[in-house]
């Protein structure tokens, strides 16, 4: 699929298979079921994307039982239009009725359930009040790999999002940086992402000079000048799947030290990507990249994990960090983004999205990783 063509839509059968897999995986983990609130998990499992409000909407998944989506009556018509609706049963409730009493018969009285991280506290407390014998654990803790392994159709979307982010970077290299505010460049990045097909822009980090030493710097009013190193980190959603890439550019010719630090990060990023293969623990990707930076004496200036998963959100499990022993599996997608940050001076980060293949890894970003010179 090219970066501008539309992918084949997901079908009711796709969502049916996802819901069954989630319910079966929960049972294997010793859970009585899964409760899914509006948000990325519900979109992934059903294709339904309502607004999360004070009115309870929850998908109940239990192994061996048909999925049930509890919805407010006034939102039922929209729920019925969701692609995944034929794969589930709708149970609606009207204003003035107790939605937790409607949901309770679907749950084991003393069951332990996985629940979406973004479920509202008022809804969780309402369920606990109605069924005091139940207990709950966040889905990220209980089923961290729920969305981690992508199928071919998902990988197609992620590749298209990555290609759009690459096209954005190629275009931003053509604009003038010197004399303009960080917010000006950030606005152009957002416009370009949308031009290349993104429906949602999640972030446009533009960290110039000393601001680049803050990995998640919010683009501000600082005027970019000649001699500045500038960290660019941007992404969002295209066809419902994420992009996230980072490159560091320099306004005019860099100093020898700036070039050297950039070269070290590029070498570390290469090492992290080269370590990707099935069966390797996530932490080994972090170790591979971090070892290079530590060897050159900048270990204390690499202040974040090496990577995060990506899919229907731009940040999700798995995480490439020390202590994460989850083995890599073909179809997993995540960032590899080491960096060096020198407070008060500059920062450097290079990031690609990588997918695990049957025998290694494949980058979904292909733009040059050398230090680009901009005007």
C-alpha positions in Angstrom: 0.0 0.0 0.0 1.4 3.4 -0.9 1.4 6.2 1.7 -1.6 7.9 0.1 -3.9 4.9 -0.7 -6.4 3.6 1.7 -6.0 0.2 3.4 -8.6 -2.5 3.3 -11.1 -1.9 6.2 -11.2 -4.2 9.1 -14.2 -6.5 9.2 -16.6 -7.8 11.8 -14.7 -11.1 11.7 -11.5 -9.3 12.5 -13.1 -7.8 15.6 -14.7 -11.1 16.5 -11.3 -12.8 16.5 -9.7 -10.0 18.5 -12.4 -10.1 21.2 -12.2 -13.9 21.4 -8.4 -13.7 21.7 -8.7 -11.1 24.5 -11.2 -13.2 26.4 -9.2 -16.4 26.1 -5.9 -14.7 27.1 -7.7 -13.2 30.1 -8.9 -16.7 31.1 -5.4 -18.1 30.7 -4.1 -15.3 33.0 -6.6 -16.4 35.7 -9.1 -13.6 35.1 -12.9 -13.9 35.0 -13.1 -11.5 32.1 -12.2 -8.2 30.6 -14.0 -4.9 31.0 -13.3 -2.4 28.2 -14.1 1.3 28.5 -14.2 3.8 25.6 -10.7 4.5 24.4 -8.0 2.7 22.3 -8.8 -0.8 23.6 -12.5 -0.5 22.6 -11.5 0.8 19.2 -9.1 -2.0 18.7 -11.6 -4.7 19.8 -14.8 -3.4 18.2 -14.2 -0.4 15.9 -16.5 1.6 18.1 -15.2 5.0 19.2 -17.6 6.8 21.5 -16.7 9.7 23.8 -15.9 8.6 27.4 -18.5 10.3 29.6 -20.3 10.0 32.9 -22.7 7.6 31.2 -21.4 4.0 31.4 -20.3 2.3 28.3 -18.4 -1.0 28.8 -17.6 -4.0 26.7 -17.7 -7.3 28.7 -15.6 -10.1 27.4 -15.7 -13.6 29.1 -14.2 -16.8 27.7 -16.9 -19.0 26.2 -19.6 -16.3 26.3 -20.7 -13.9 23.6 -19.3 -10.4 23.9 -21.7 -7.8 25.4 -21.5 -4.1 24.9 -23.4 -2.1 27.6 -24.3 1.3 26.2 -26.6 4.3 27.1 -29.8 4.0 25.0 -29.3 7.4 23.4 -25.9 6.1 22.0 -27.1 2.7 20.9 -27.8 3.7 17.3 -24.2 4.8 16.9 -22.9 1.6 18.6 -25.0 -0.5 16.1 -23.2 1.1 13.2 -19.8 0.1 14.4 -18.0 -2.4 12.2 -17.7 -4.9 15.0 -21.3 -4.6 16.1 -22.4 -7.9 14.4 -19.8 -9.7 16.5 -21.4 -8.7 19.8 -24.7 -8.2 21.7 -25.8 -4.7 22.7 -27.4 -4.2 26.1 -28.7 -0.6 26.6 -29.8 1.3 29.6 -31.8 4.5 29.9 -31.2 7.6 31.9 -32.6 7.2 35.4 -31.8 3.5 35.5 -28.7 2.0 37.3 -26.2 1.0 34.6 -24.2 -1.0 37.1 -27.3 -3.2 37.9 -27.6 -3.7 34.1 -23.9 -4.8 33.9 -23.8 -6.9 37.1 -25.5 -10.0 35.7 -22.7 -10.3 33.1 -20.0 -10.6 35.8 -19.0 -13.3 38.3 -19.9 -12.1 41.8 -16.4 -12.7 43.1 -14.5 -12.6 39.8 -11.2 -10.8 39.2 -11.4 -8.7 36.0 -9.0 -6.8 33.8 -10.2 -3.3 33.2 -9.1 -0.6 30.7 -6.5 1.8 32.2 -8.6 4.8 31.1 -11.9 3.6 32.7 -13.3 6.4 34.9 -13.0 5.9 38.7 -16.7 6.6 39.1 -17.5 3.6 36.9 -15.1 1.2 38.6 -16.4 2.3 42.0 -19.9 1.8 40.8 -19.2 -1.8 39.8 -17.4 -2.5 43.1 -20.4 -1.0 45.0 -22.8 -3.2 43.1 -20.6 -6.3 43.2 -18.4 -5.9 46.4 -16.9 -9.4 45.9 -15.2 -8.4 42.6 -11.7 -7.1 42.1 -9.9 -5.4 39.2 -6.5 -5.1 37.7 -5.5 -2.7 34.9 -5.2 -4.2 31.4 -1.7 -2.9 31.0 -0.7 -4.9 34.0 -2.8 -8.0 33.4 -2.7 -8.2 29.5 0.2 -6.0 28.4 0.5 -7.8 25.1 -3.2 -7.4 24.2 -2.5 -5.2 21.2 1.3 -5.8 20.9 1.5 -8.3 18.0 0.2 -6.8 14.8 -1.3 -8.7 11.9 -0.5 -8.0 8.2 -3.2 -5.4 7.9 -2.1 -3.5 11.0 1.5 -3.6 9.8 0.4 -2.1 6.5 -1.2 0.8 8.3 1.9 1.4 10.5 4.1 1.3 7.4 1.9 3.9 5.7 2.0 6.1 8.8 5.8 5.8 8.9 6.1 6.7 5.2 4.0 9.8 5.8 6.2 10.8 8.7 9.2 10.3 6.5 7.7 12.5 3.8 7.1 15.1 6.5 10.8 15.1 7.5 12.0 15.4 3.9 9.8 18.5 3.4 10.7 20.1 6.7 14.4 20.0 5.7 13.6 22.4 2.9 12.3 25.2 5.1 14.2 27.9 6.8 14.9 27.4 10.5 17.2 30.3 11.4 15.3 33.3 12.7 12.0 31.5 13.3 10.4 30.3 16.5 10.2 26.7 17.5 6.4 27.0 17.3 6.6 28.0 13.7 8.5 24.8 12.8 6.1 22.8 15.0 3.1 24.2 13.1 4.7 23.3 9.8 5.4 19.7 11.0 1.7 19.4 12.0 0.5 20.8 8.6 2.8 18.4 6.8 1.6 15.3 8.7 -2.0 16.2 7.8 -1.0 16.8 4.2 0.4 13.4 4.1 -2.7 11.7 5.4 -2.6 12.0 9.2 -6.1 12.5 10.8 -4.5 13.2 14.2 -1.3 14.9 15.2 -0.2 13.8 18.7 3.0 15.7 19.1 5.5 18.0 17.3 8.6 18.4 19.5 11.0 21.1 18.3 13.8 21.5 20.8 16.4 24.0 19.7 19.7 24.7 21.4 19.5 24.1 25.2 15.8 23.1 24.8 16.9 20.0 23.0 18.3 18.7 26.3 14.7 18.3 27.5 13.5 15.1 25.7 9.8 16.1 25.7 10.2 19.9 25.3 7.1 21.7 24.3 7.8 23.9 21.3 8.0 27.4 22.6 8.8 31.0 21.6 12.6 30.6 21.5 14.0 31.9 18.2 16.2 29.3 16.4 19.6 30.6 15.5 22.6 29.6 13.5 24.7 27.2 15.5 21.7 25.5 17.1 21.2 21.8 17.2 17.4 21.1 16.8 15.7 17.9 18.0 12.6 17.1 15.9 10.2 14.4 17.2 6.7 14.2 15.7 3.9 11.8 15.0 0.2 11.0 15.2 -2.4 8.6 13.6 -3.0 7.7 10.0 -5.7 5.2 9.1 -6.0 4.7 12.9 -2.4 3.7 13.4 0.6 5.6 14.7 3.7 7.2 13.5 6.6 8.5 15.6 10.0 9.5 14.4 12.9 11.7 15.6 15.8 13.3 13.8 18.2 15.9 14.9 19.3 18.7 12.5 21.8 21.5 12.8 21.5 25.1 11.7 24.7 25.7 9.8 27.8 23.7 10.2 28.2 21.8 13.6 31.2 21.9 15.9 33.3 18.8 16.2 31.7 18.0 19.5 28.2 18.3 18.2 29.0 16.0 15.3 30.7 13.5 17.6 27.7 13.3 19.9 25.4 12.9 17.0 27.6 10.1 15.6 27.5 8.3 19.0 23.7 8.4 19.1 23.5 7.2 15.5 25.8 4.3 16.4 23.7 3.5 19.5 20.5 3.6 17.5 22.0 1.2 14.9 23.0 -1.2 17.7 19.5 -1.1 19.1 17.9 -1.9 15.8 20.5 -4.6 15.0 19.6 -6.4 18.3 16.0 -6.9 17.2 15.0 -10.5 16.5 12.4 -13.0 17.8 13.0 -14.4 21.2 15.2 -11.6 22.4 14.0 -9.9 25.6 12.8 -6.3 25.3 15.5 -5.2 27.7 18.2 -6.4 25.4 17.3 -3.6 22.9 17.8 -1.0 25.6 21.0 -2.7 26.7 22.4 -2.7 23.2 21.8 1.0 22.6 22.8 2.1 26.1 26.1 0.2 26.0 27.3 2.3 23.1 26.4 5.6 24.7 28.0 4.4 28.0 31.1 3.3 26.3 31.7 6.8 25.1 31.1 8.3 28.5 27.6 9.7 28.1 25.7 7.0 29.9 24.3 9.4 32.6 23.0 11.7 29.8 20.8 9.0 28.3 17.9 9.6 30.6 14.9 7.6 29.2 14.1 4.1 28.0 15.1 3.1 24.5 11.7 2.6 23.1 7.9 2.0 23.4 5.3 0.1 21.5 3.1 1.7 18.9 -0.2 0.8 17.3 -3.6 2.4 17.7 -1.9 4.7 20.1 1.6 6.3 19.7 2.7 4.9 23.1 1.8 1.5 24.3 3.4 -1.8 25.5 5.9 -3.3 25.0 8.7 -1.1 26.4 12.4 -1.4 25.6 13.7 -0.9 29.1 15.9 -2.6 31.6 13.9 -5.2 33.5 11.4 -5.9 30.7 11.9 -9.6 30.0 9.0 -10.0 27.5 10.5 -11.8 24.5 10.1 -10.1 21.1 7.6 -11.8 18.8 7.1 -11.3 15.0 4.6 -8.6 14.5 5.6 -6.4 17.5 6.2 -2.8 16.6 8.1 -0.3 18.7 10.4 2.7 18.6 14.2 2.6 19.0 15.2 6.1 20.1 18.4 6.5 22.1 19.5 10.1 22.9 22.1 12.2 24.7 21.1 15.3 26.5 23.6 17.9 27.7 21.7 20.4 30.0 22.0 24.0 29.1 23.7 23.1 25.7 21.9 20.7 23.3 20.4 17.3 22.8 20.4 14.6 20.2 17.8 11.9 19.5 17.3 9.5 16.5 14.2 7.4 16.3 12.7 4.8 14.0 9.8 2.5 14.4 10.9 -1.2 14.0 8.8 -4.3 13.5 9.9 -7.7 14.5 10.2 -10.1 11.5 10.6 -13.9 11.4 14.4 -13.5 11.5 15.2 -10.0 12.6 13.8 -6.5 12.5 12.6 -4.1 9.8 12.5 -0.3 10.1 9.4 1.5 9.1 11.3 4.7 8.8 13.8 5.2 6.0 15.0 8.8 6.1 18.7 9.5 6.4 20.0 9.3 10.0 23.1 11.5 9.4 23.1 15.0 10.9 21.3 17.1 8.4 22.3 20.7 7.9 19.5 23.3 7.6 19.4 27.0 7.0 
